[in-house]
């Protein structure tokens, strides 16, 4: 290995387990952020030129002018189907095209007609259709207000922080010949600009910027954009992952804004706004009356400022306001700042949380429906040493009766960090290894990173170089940087031809040693460049016509897209892929799973996994998890057990550990802890039918699987900032134990009129209360909502595939005030045949002492040998008899047991097929 890489590794793998903040920019060190943040509210130079307004059936266009420099912008306003408004702002006549993000939207969003309600010299009023919604365009200064009745839902540029740095010629150096040609062809933008250029002072960092030893040449000069949004009546905003912070976003006054810039942050700190591995520029705002969302479609480095007029007020201060009749309405102000591109923003107007989820899904798509095995347990570390090690770990799970579905291989499995290869000594016969796992109906994931070793004897490198698919440096050569293999090239995944070629490399005849039970993990795809600025790529690297600065946050999105496509293609389009990514963007949900990166074996890292995954779910990415046990450092046995108990109730359930940590397979911490971990994993497997059904719904609707409580109880302010407990779907509430030495937790059970049942003891509790729950090391506080029916498979076997045809147990939790409802969804668990109507989808309901199963999809074709072997009814009364009625008119009496102390009725061996119509009547 070259000396630079060795030195880097020595620093990274030494005992200093904390982020080096000096490697990453603050806003003050990011020239465009510092420039934009220096702008003061209330001094907007932008004016709408109402005489330029054009209104067609699909959009309004209007020119804006900056009165300071006379540069004109073009505003486009669209009313979109589904209660959304789109606002686009670009230069009217840019010197060259500005980047507009492709491939993230699943289609050009369908529009609905805008109609003009009124117009005068001060502005125009347009109807947004339903429920007296309208948008007011004010001319001087330019401002948009979206209203419903007399209520302002959101204001745009109300603080006057719209900024749009126009592209311009650099005055103090040799002119760009390409721009000169453009000027000759179309002198208008230059002429207009030239008269005013002198007024604009050149600041440091506009035309060149240095950070540490790295220089950014900025050939296009300043190009930043900014826009502010005001949210009257709002005190709670969420989203804009990825940050290691609370669910409710904090105000950024007096500190840095939240940063969205995909970075490989070594040993990240908690509770701060620093950028991490992924960026989804979507924010949700919520109060008891309405939920709204803002989607800022820009892939460049972005900073988000949040301020609030109630921030810092104590509860006493707020009470004083109330007593004194203070008329100040709470308001949150948000400001987005991006380095390049255009302003393209989607305002999602709800009004319910579910409406916002559906609106965002209509723009960027829904969560990929994972194979069932992807929702089971995954065992990983950096690294399993060789095939014998893999075989021993696999056997260890059977020996200790712990199920698992996937075993993972990190970078050491390759031949010298050459991806798509195997170490010829340690993994000499990979197909034998994969077959051994397949014989137990298990699978494997191997890592494939996007940095490619520069080596003329490496087929992948030679192909990419010969096809010209590498990203270029500013001088036109292939961009190279340091990563795990040493010197590496970086494929240009923004190029669709490159993506198609990459996908073809997953074919069984290309990826030697691969089989159908081998899946993929894309790591380091921010992209990580060990010797680059901020451990990533230089912004003046070139992707075709665009700079890396324009596309940076899209890189990981495209890597996962191409990889998922490769896994689909290798099976002829039959099998669903499973691809885990570290870097992501809006729309990444369409391609697989995300995890929270290189966390640490610390209690606070366990705690933060909950808000981090909740935040991702709110912006469409439901398949989220954290490394169980923590990646860095070594967990105590107590922390490891608690992490398994937490991870078992989070969507993506994988244990992972650093190369330098002691081994931590579940059976290495003594028999008591092995039993506790086994029980947590088995609880996950029993609930797989429910998890799978929820992911089917997430795929169909975009609704999150792991949810904050406020999503289902939107009028309960007690839930708005809660992030130590969560809902799984609508019907399970989990409050994992995340405090060291805990002897009890306080769970908030929401909903006046709700009842909640402890899933372990079946004890019944009323909603709308804080419930103290004593805990021991075996406790995982989970509650089922009264009025729900949840299917489980309680015969847990070595893998989910081994349980495919096993029977179901139905848990019916009653609430006397409502019908109990649930669903049962069954398909083959791994193909796309569900899209061909090959599945079973049934509604289960209990009302008037009758439990029934009704077909929700009568036009589908699928059959299952699985049957219903047991039904537990919680909160029941004792019947005198129980009758089963099947679809063919047969009636039979069922055996039952009744536990009067817990009001639990158990029906044993009712025996009906899980896909059939039936009713059970209690008399």
N, C-alpha and C positions, 0 to 999 in steps of 0.2 A: 504494500500500500504506500501511496505517496506520503511524504512527510506532513503535508497540510491536513490530509484526512486523518492520519494517525493522531496528530495534535488535537484535532476537533473531537475525535472519539475519546481521547484521554480526558478532555475537559468534561464531555458529556457523561462518561461512564464513571467518573470519579465520585467522591462522596458529596459533592455540592449539589444537593437536590432542590434547587430553586431557580426560578426563571431569572435570567440576566436581563433586567429591564432595559439596560443600555443597548441591547441588540434590536430593540423595537422602538419605533417613533412614537413620540407624543404628538398632540396636535400642534404644539409650538414648533416641533421639528419637521412637520409636514407643511411645506411652504403654502400649498393651496388652502389647507385647513386654517392655518394661522391668518392668511389673508382674508378669508371669508368670515372667520370669527371676529375679525376686527371691525366688520361692518356694524353700524349701530342701528337698532330698530327705529322705525318711524321716519326714515329719510329715503324712501324709495324713489329712484329716478325714473321708474318705468310708468309709461302712460299708454293707455289703449287708444288707438286711432280708430274711433268708431266708424268713420267714413269708409274704412277698408273692410268692414264686416261683410262676410258672405255666409248665408245660411242655406244649406241644402237639406235634403231629407235625412241625411246621415250625420252631418257635422256642421259645426260653426267654425269659420276661420276668421282671424282678426290679427292685425299687425300691432305689435307693441313697439314703442320707441324708448330708448334710453336717452333722456333729455341731456345727460352729461356729455355723451359722446356721439349721439345721433345714430347709433347702430340700431337696426330694426330686427325684431324677432317675429316669428310667426307662431301664434297661438292656435292650436286646434282643440276643439272641445267636442266630445262625443258622449251621447247618452247610450249606454250599453244595456243589452238585455239582462234582466236579473237584478235591477236596482243598483247599477254601478255607473260611475261617470269617469271618463278618461280625459286627462289633460296632457297635451303634448306641447312643448315649447322648444323651438329650434331657431337657429339664425335664419333670417329670411333669405340671405344670399351668402352662405358660408364660403370662405376661401377654398375649402375642399370639404368633401362630405365628413360629417361627424358620425361617430359610431352609434348604431341603433341595435339593441340586443336581439339576435335571432334565436330561434329554436327553443326558447323558454316557453312562450305561449303555444298552446296546442293547436290554436287556429287564430285567424284574425277575428277578434271578438265581434259577434254580431251586434249591430246597432239598432236603436229604435229612434223614431222621429223626434227631433227637437222642434218646439214651436215657440214663436216669438209672442210674448205676452204684452210687453210694453217697451218703449225706447224713448229716451230723450238725450240731451247733450251730456248728461252725467253718466249714462250707462244703459244697459239693456237687461231685461228680465226674460228668462226662458223657462218654459215648462219642462219638468222632468217626468211628466206623466202622472203616475198614481199618487194618491193621497196628498194632493196640494204641494208636491215637491217642486221646487224651482231653484234655478241658479241665477244669481244677480251678478252681472259683470259691471264693476265700477271702473270708470275711465281714468280718473286722476286722483291719487295714484292708482295704478292697475290693482284690482283686487277681485277675488271671487268669493261669494258667499252661497253655500248650499243650504237651503231652508226647507222646513216642512211646517206648513201653517205659519205661525209666528215665531217658530223656534229655529235658531241657527244651529245646524248640525255640525258644520265645519266651515272654516274660513281659510282661504288661500292667499298668501301675501298680505295678510292683515297687519303684520308687523313690518312689512316693507323690506324683507330680507331676500327677495328674489334677486339673484345675481347670475349673469351669464357672460363669462369671459369669452369674447368673440375671437376667432382665429385671426391672426394678423401676421404681417411680415415683420421680421426682426430688422430693426433700423441700423444696428451697430455692426452688422457683419455682412459677408457676402450673401446676396439674396439667393433663395432656393430657386434653381432654374425651372423646376416643375411648376412652382407657384407663379413664376414670371409668365410662363406660357398661359396659365389660367387667367392671369391678369389681362393679357392681351386679348384673350377671347371674351372676357366678361369683366370690363373695368369697373362696373358699377359698385361692387362691394368695396373695392380698394379706394375708389374716389371718395365715397361717403366716409370711409373710415379715416383716410389720410388727413382730412381737415381737422380731425379731433385727436389724432394720436398723441400729439404733443401734450395734450392736457392730462394724459394718463401716465403717471410716473412708473418707471420700471423699478420693480422691487426685487430684492434678493429672492432667488428661487423661481423666478418666472421663466427664465430661459435656460437655466442650468441649476442643478441642485446637488449638493453633496451631503451624504450621511455616512459618518465614520470614514472609511477609506473608499467608499463607492460614489461614483459620479453618475448622475442621470442627465443625459444630453438635452432632453426636452426639445426635439427639433420643431415641434408644433407650437412651442411657447405655452402661455397660460391658456387653459381651456376649461376651468372649473365652472360648476353650476351649483346653484343653491336655491332652495325654496322653503318657506315656512308655512306651517299649518296650525291653526288654532282650534281647540276642541272645547267649546263651552260645556260646562256641566260635568267634565271628565276629571277624575283624580287618579284613575288607574289605567296604565297602558302596559302592553305586554308584547313579546315577540322579538324581532330583529336578532335571532340567534346567529352566531353562536357566541355566548358569553358565559363565563362561570360566575353567574350572579343570581339574585333572587328572581322569582317569577314576575313579580311586579317590578317594572323598570324604575330606576331611581332618577331623580333630577340630576342634571350634570352641571349645574351652576357651581362655579368655583373649582371644577375639576375638568378632566378630559371628557369629550363626548364619547358615546359608544362608537366603537370603530368596527367597520365591516371590511375586512381585508384578509383573505385566507392565508394563514401563516402557520408554520410548524413551530409552535411555541413549546419549547422544552420545559417540562415541569411547570405548568401554568399555575398562576396564583388565583385565589378565589376572591369573589366579591369585588371585582373591579371591571371597568368597561373595555379592557384591552381586547384586541382582536384575537380570535382563535382560528380553528381549522376551516370553518365554513361560514357562509354569509347568506342569509335569507332576508332581503330588504323589505320585510312585511311587518307592520305594526298593527296591533289590535287595540282599540280603546273601548272601555266598558263602563257603564254606570247602570243603575237599577232600571233605567228606562230603555236603553238602547246599546247595541254593540256595533261598532263600525271598524273599518280597516283601511290602511293605506299601503299600497304596493308600489314601491319606487323601483321601476325597472331600469337598473343601471348596474353594470358589472365592473366598474372601476372602483378604486379605493373610495370608501364612503364613510362619513362621520355623521352621527345623529345626536343632536343636542335636544335635551328635554328640560323644560322649565315648567313650574307650576305656581300659581298664586297661593296654594295652600301648603306648599312644601315647607317643612320646618315648623309649622304650627303644631303646638301640643294639643292633646285632646281637650285640655282645659281651655286653650285659646279658641278652639273651634266651638266649644260650648259657650264661651263668652260671646262670640260672634252671634250665636243663635239667640241667647238671652237678650242681647242688645239689639237684636233685629238687623244685624249686618246684612246688607243686600248684595254683598259681593258673591257672585256665582263662582264656584270652583271652575278653574280652567287649566288645561294643560296645553302648552305650546311646544311644538316639535319642529325642528329644522333639519333638513337633509342637505348634506354637502358632498358632492362627488367631484372627482378630479377631471373627468372628461365625459364625452358622450352628450346626450340630450336629456332634457326633462321629459320623462314619460311616466306618468303616475296614474294609478287606478284607485279611485275612491270607492270603497265598498260600503254601502249604506245599510247593510243588515236588513231589518232591525234586530234580529235575534242572533245569538252566537252561531247557531246552526246555519242561518242564512249567510253569514260571513264566510263560514267554511265552504258552503256550496258555491258562493260567488268566486272565491279564490280558486277552488277546484275547476270551475268552468274556464278559468284563464290558464292555469298551469298544469292541470291534470290531477289525478288522484294517486294515492299510495299504490305501488305495484302489489299485486296479490301474491304474497310469498308462498312457496311450497310449505306444506304443513310442517315438515321437518325444520324449516327455518325458524319456527316459533318454539322449538324445543330447546334443549340445553346444548351449548357449544363448549368444547374444552380446547383451550389454546395456551401456548406460551411461546416466547422467543427463547429457545427453539426446542422442539423435540429432536433429539440428536441424530437419530437414524431410524431405519425401518424396524429394528429390534425394539427401540424405545417406543415407537408408535404401537407396536404389537403389545408391549408390556403395559402401557397405559390403557389400551383398549381392554386387555384382559383384567386389569385392576378394577375397572368399572363393573365388570361382570362378577368378579370375586366379591366385591363389596355391595353388590345389588343396587347400584346407582345407575339410572338410565342416562344415556346421552345419545345424541344424533350425529353431531359433527365433531371431528377432531381436526385441528388446524395446524398448518405448517407456515412458519415465518421465513425470513429471507435466507436462513442458513441451509434450507433444503436444496437451493439451486447450485449450479456449477459456477462458483465464483461470482454470485450476485447477477448472473445472466438469467433474466426471467424467461419463462417457458422452457427451462431446462431443469435437470436434476443432478445433484452431486453424484458423480459416478461411483464413489466409494460408499457413501452413507445411504444413498437411495438408489442403489444399482438396479433394482427391479421394481419400479414404482407400480406397475400393473399388478404384480403379485400382492403388494401391500394394499392397493385399492380393492382388489378382489377379496382379500381377507376381511376387510371392513364391510364390503358389500354382502359377504356371506352372512354377516350379522345384521344386515339391513340398516347399515350406517353409512355415513358419507364423510368426505374430507373437503376442506377448503385450503387452497394454496395461494400464497401471496403473488401478485403480479403488479409491480410498481411501474410507473411511467418513465422513470429515468433509465436510459439504455447505455450499458457499458460500451465505451468507445474501444472496439476491439475488432480488427479486420478478420479475425477467425470466428466471429459471432454472427450467425446468419441474420438475426433480427436487426442488428446494427447495420449490416451491409445492405439489407433490403431498404431500410428507412433512408439511409444516405443516398443510395442510388436512385430512389424515387423522389428525392428532394423533399422528404416529409418532415425534416427536423425544423424546429423554430430557428430563425436566423438571428445573429447579433446585429447591432446597428450598422456594422460595416458590410453586411451581406454574407458573411461566413456562417457555418452552422454554430449555433449557440451551444457552448459547453460549460458545464459546472460540475462541482463535486457533490457526489452523494454516495450511497452505500458501496457501489462498485468501484469508487474512485472517479476518474474522469468520465462524465456521462453526457450524452445528448438527450434532448427533450423533444419527443414527437409533437407535431403541431396538431393537437386534437380538435382545434377549431376548423380544420380542413376536413370536409366530409369524405374526401378520397382517402385520407389518412385513417379516419375512423372505420371506413369500410375494410381497409386492408388489415387494421388491427383486429377487427371482429373475425376476419378470416383465419387469423392465427390460432383461434381456439378450436378449429376443426380438429377432429381426432387424428387425422393424418398429418396435421401440422404441429400440434402440441404433443410431442412424443411422450408416451407414458400416461397420457390423460385418459380418463374413462368417464362414463356418464354420471358417476357419483363423485366427480371432482368439480368443485365450484371455486369461486374467485373472490379475492380480497384486494382492493386497490388502496394502498397506503401512500403516503408521501406526495399526494397529488394536488398540493396547494398551488404550485409545485414547490417541493422542498429543494433548495439549492444551498448546501452547507456553506459555501464561500460566497454566496450572493448577499445583496443588501437585505437585511431583516430575514436572513435565512431563506430567501426566495429569489425569484427571477428578476433581473434588471428590467425596469419598466420600459426602456427604449429597445428591448428585444422586439423582433418583428414577426408577426403572423400574417403573411400575405400582405394585404393593404393596410393592416392595422398594427398599432403598437401593443405590446403586452399590457401597458397601462389601461387600455380600453377593455381588455377581455379577461383580466387577471382572475376575477372571482368565478368565471365560467370554466376554468381549466379542469377542475375536478369533476364538475357536472358532465363535461364531454368525455372524460376518461371513463367514468362509470357508465355513461350511455353506450359507448363503443364496446365495453366489456360485456354488458348485459346483452347487447345485440349479438355478440359473438357466441354467448352461451345459448341463446335462442336458435341461432342459425345452425349450430353444430348438431342440433336434434331435429333439423328440418322444420323448425317452428312449432314443435310439439310440446317441449318441456319448458316450464317456467324457470327462469334463472334465479340464482341467489348470488348477489354481489354486494359486498360491504365496502363502503367508501369512507374516507376520513374527511375529505374536502367536499363541499356541496354548495348548491345555490338554489334559488327558487326553481322548482320543477324537478329537483333531484329525487323527489318521492317516487317518480315514475320508474325508477331504475333499481330500487332496492333499499338497503339498510344503511344506517349511519350510527357511528358510536362517538362517545364524547372524548376520545383521544387519550393521550398519555397522562392519566390521573395518577394519584398516589394512594398508598395504603394508609390513609388517615381518615379519622371520623368525619371531618368536614368535607372530604371528597365524597364519602358515602352520602352525606346529606345533600350535597349540591347536585348529585345525579338526578334527584327528583325534579327540581325546577329546570334543569337543563333539558331533560326529556319532555317535560310539560311544555316548555317554550317551543321546542321543535314540533310537537304535535299540533300546537295552535296554528302553525304555518305549513301544515300539510304533511310533515314528515313524521309518520306514526311509528315506523320501525326503528326505534331508538333504544340504545342501551349504553351502559358504562361497564368498563372492565371490572368484573367481579373480583374483589380482593385488592384492587388497586394495581396499576402497572408498575410503578416505581415503589421501592421499599418493600418491607415484609410485614404483612398484617399479623396482629395478635390473633390467637384462635377465636377470641370473642368477636373481633372486627370481621374476620373471615366468615364466621357463621352468620352474623347480622347482615353481611353483604349478600350472601347466598339467599337469605330470607327476603331481602329487598329485591334483588335481581329476579327472583322467581315471580315477582309481580310487576316487572317492567317488560316492555315488549320484546326487546332483543336481549337474550340471556346468555352471556358468554363470560367465562373466566379467562383472564389473560395475565401474563406476568413478564417482567423484564429479564433479560439474559442473566443479569448478575444477582437475581434474587434466588433464595433457596427454593427448591421444588415445593409445590403446594397443591398437588392433587388432593382431592377431598378426603382421602383416607390417611393422610400423613400427620394428623393432629390428634390422634388418639381415638379410641372407639366411641367415646361419648360425642365428640364433635363430628365424627363421621356419621353417626346416627342422626344428628341434628341437620347436617347438610343433606343427607339422604332424604329426610322428611321434607325439606324445603323443595328439593328437586322433584320429588314425587307429587307434591302439591301442584307444581307447575304442569306435570304431565297429566294429572287428573283433570285439570282445567283446560287442556288443549282444545276440546270442542268449542268452548266459549271463546277463547282467544281467536280461533280460526274463523268463527262466525263474525267476530268483531272486525277482523281484517277484511273479510268479504265485504262488509258494510263500508269500511274505510275505502276500499277499492271502488265501490259503487257510488259513494257520496262525497268522499273527502273529509268526513267527520273524524276527529281524532279518536284513537283507541284509548290512550292514557290521557285523562282529562282533569283539568283543575275543577274543583267543586263548583265554581261560579258558572261554568258552562251549563250545568243542569239546574243550578239554583241562582239564576241571574239577578234575582231581586233581593238576595240575602247578602248585605254588605259584609257580614262576618266572614264570608268565603273569599272576598275579592283579592286578598293578599296572601291567602293560605297556600303554602307550598311544602309542608311536611307530610301531607297526606293527599290522596288523589283518588279519582274514580277510574275504574277499568270498565269501559262502556258506561252504561247508565246504572248498572245494577250491583256492582261490587265496589266497596270503598276499602282502600288499604291505608293503614297508618303504620308503616314499618318502624321498627325500633332502630333509631340511628344515633342514640346517645350511649356513650360508654358507661357500663355499670348500671344501666337503667333498671329500676324496679317497677316502673309504671309509666304509661303514656296517657296523655289526655287527647282523646279523639273527639272531634266535632262531628256529630251526626246531624246532617242538615235536614231541613224540610219540616215545617209545621204540619202535623197530620201524617208524617211518614213514620214507619217503624223499620227498625234495622235488626237483623239477626246475626249474632256472632256465628261465623261459619264453622267454628270448631266445637262450640258448646251448645249452639242453637238457642242461646239465651236471647230474649227479645228486649229491645230498648226503643224508647220513643225518640223521634227526631227532634230537631231544634234544641239540642242540649250538648254540653261538653261532658263527655263521659270519661271518668278516670278508669283506666284498665290496668290492673296489676300485671306485670309480665315476669316470666322466667326466661331462661335461654331458649326454650322451645317455642316461645310465643311469637306468632306473626298476626297482629291484630288486623282482621279482615271481616267485613260485614256485608251481608246480602240485603238488598233493599226489599222490604215487604211490598208485594205486588209484582214480583218477578219470578221467572222460572229459568234456572240455569242448568244446562246439561253437563255432566261430567262422565269421564271413563275412569272408574276407580281400580280397574285391574291394570296396574302399571307394569310395563314390561321393559325390555332392555332398550327399545327405541320406539319412536312414534309409529314407524311403519309396522312394527310387530303388533301394535294395538289397533290396526286399521279396521278389522272386522269385529272387534270386541263390543260388548253391549254397553248401553248407556244407563246412567242413573240420573233421574231428574230431581232437582232440588226446587220445590215449590214453596216460596216464602209468601205468606198471606198478609194482606192488609185489608181489614174488613171494609174499608172505604172505597176499594177499587178492585177491578178485575186484575188478577195476576196474569202477566203475559211474558212470553219468552219465545225463542226461536231455536230451530235445529237446522243447521246447514251441513250438508255432506256432499263431497265430490271425491274424485280420485286422489286428491291431495297433492298433485304434482304437475299436471298438464294444463294446457289452455282449453281443454274440452269444456270447461264451465262456460266459456264464451259460445259454445255450440249447444247450449241448453242441456248439458249433461251434468245435472246436479239434483239434489233433493233440497228443498227449502220449505220448512213447515212452521206454522205458527202454533205455539202451545198456549193455551189459555185455561184459566180456572175461574169460573163464576158460577154462583148458585149451586155450589157443591158438585160441580161437574168439571172435570179436567178433559180437555179435548185437544186433538192434533189435527190441524187443517192444512191442506196443501196450498202454499202461497204461490206455487209455480206449476200450475196444472199442465202447461205445454212443454214441460221438460221430460227428459228420458234419462233415468239413472236408477239403479237398484243397489241395495246394500243387504248383506246378510246380518248386519247388526240389529239387535233387538233392544227393547227396554227391559232391563232386568230388575230395576228397583225404582220406586218413587218415594221420596220423603216429602211430606207436607208439613211445613213449619208454621206454628200458630193455629193448628187445626183443633177441631172438636172430635170426640170419639163417635164414629158412626156405628150403626147397628149392623150394617152390611155394606160391602163395596162390590159394584157390578161393572164388569168390562163389557163394552159393546163394540164389536168390530164392524168393518165396512160391509162384510157379507151377511150381517144381521145376526151373527152368533152372539150369545150372551153367556157370561160365566161369572161365578163368584170368585173374588180374589181374597187370599189370605192377608191379614193385616195385623200389625201390632201397634198399640197406642201407649206412648209414654206420657202419662197424665202430668208428671211433675214438670215436663218441658213442653207439653202440648205438641208433641211430634208424632205424626201418623206415618208409619212405614208400610208400604205395599210391596210385598215380596214376589218376585218372579211373575209379573203380569205377562211377559213373554211376547208382546206384539212387536211386529217389525217396525224399525225406526222410520221407515218411509211410508207407512200405511196410515189410513184414516182410522181413528178410534176415539172412543170416549170412555171415561171412567166416572161412574156416578157414586157419590157417597150418600147413603141414606141413614 
